[in-house]
């Protein structure tokens, strides 16, 4: 029997990407995606369930579908997208319910993969140049995203302790850049001016979006337990990132930074979520040697990820418009999955 | 999943305007600068060396003794005495070794540097690294570099002129533990001249607290040169003596080492350095001419 995988946040960037990647895996028998809205990417055989973001019906779904793997991609790491309250609901309460469902007695779940972020390390002057997985952050978490991710990881640790038979994989990803993803950093870098903090030129590290999906796939396919940092090799100064992206630095004063940034954010000139401030001051480096030992290597270095991002941006600018997005039609999707009229080449993907 | 399939999916998704996938291999690195993972830039370092050269040769007239004891390859932890309101020993040691041996020196210093705007960036580009034990281990063991530490910390440069050439406590011996774990020798360097290049007459602790800096000194240079004296050194003659490398016969890579052994070794190195400093002072005829 193949694997039965549940993906959270199918409607989000990572959920959609992950579902597409798993569809190509012959070993995966069934893919079930949960989301609060319709998927934004075309999917061949993944099933979609609309569920509220706290997964209150999750234990029912897990029991009914007998999934053996949960890929938890629905964790918000960008505080500009949602309010603090929603962030808490999605990250903390969502994960809590998810793990509660996965940890029921006689649960079918054998692996839980969590897409966390290197934000859990924070960014402070007292940081080591490279964080290893066993190191803790050196400064208290002050931003909502960081606090909620720390809480999420503590739930996952407890879950792993209570369910020793379940493979628990937690991946801490560096800041992502790539051809399609939009983050506060990518938004800043694609404008003519991007924020920096005067007097600071921190070393930053990136991972390309394809490497994120490849890594999630890697730990899912090979059932690799543990906590891993995931990032492209090397770090580069923020000024160099800006130069590579043909954008000018807009230096904010080192004291009262947030105060000066506020009107610029309101005017839509820059993105400046609180978790970006520490990064633009001290940068962050995560050591990926533990992941390398499991046989995974990123295709892109940090610099190559920046390059991949700016090439896609230039192309989009050159064409003058963004690629058309996909619209999910319930009837059409059901037709393709259920109708006898549809011929499935090479085996029966239909349930 | 094969890259071909990925491409197909991506093109399908963006049917109207397909974004062609970038090549998997990066033939040429897109990097624009040579800033390394520690923030050091050899290019900026070279400019700094060119600017510093006259100060090194004509102002301080630096003389080395035993430079051959510093290995030309492999990791080693350099430890030295630390003095002068704005310590001139660190740049002198870094400049000397880089010019003579042609290998980079990373100077480990307090986090204060990193948090200070402008200063922190400059310091990092010329080879400064925050003194985190893990940073030292990586530099010494994994990369086989030279790391320079001042075990006295800020207690060295903040002492007043009346305490000159009297070594302060060597922290908690952390530098010995790092060298043991990394399996590299400790090479002590005795520096004479830094004390007199910018002697502290007294400190202003209240001002330091208000500014959030480790110490605020009033130096003889300020009284002599006025505002210029904040940065202008006296032309004291610099002499540096490299002591014999100290190795520890303990297995490297251990999580913990005997604390008493560490303290003993640290104290031995400190005593040795102190004795050497006294010897050098006995031989010195003049502060300005050596």
Interface residues (C-beta under 8 A of the other chain):
Chain A: X20 X21 X24 X25 X41 X42 X125 X126 X127 X128 X129 X130 X132 X135 X179 X180 X197 X198 X199 X200 X201 X203 X210 X217 X234 X235 X236 X237 X240 X243 X244 X254 X282 X285 X299 X300 X301 X303 X304 X306 X307 X308 X311 X312 X315 X316 X319 X321 X322 X323 X324 X326
Chain B: X1 X2 X5 X6 X9 X12 X13 X14 X15 X16 X17 X18 X19 X20 X21 X22 X24 X26 X29 X30 X31 X32 X33 X35 X37 X38 X39 X111 X112 X114 X115 X116 X117 X118 X119 X120 X121 X129 X130 X132 X134 X135 X138
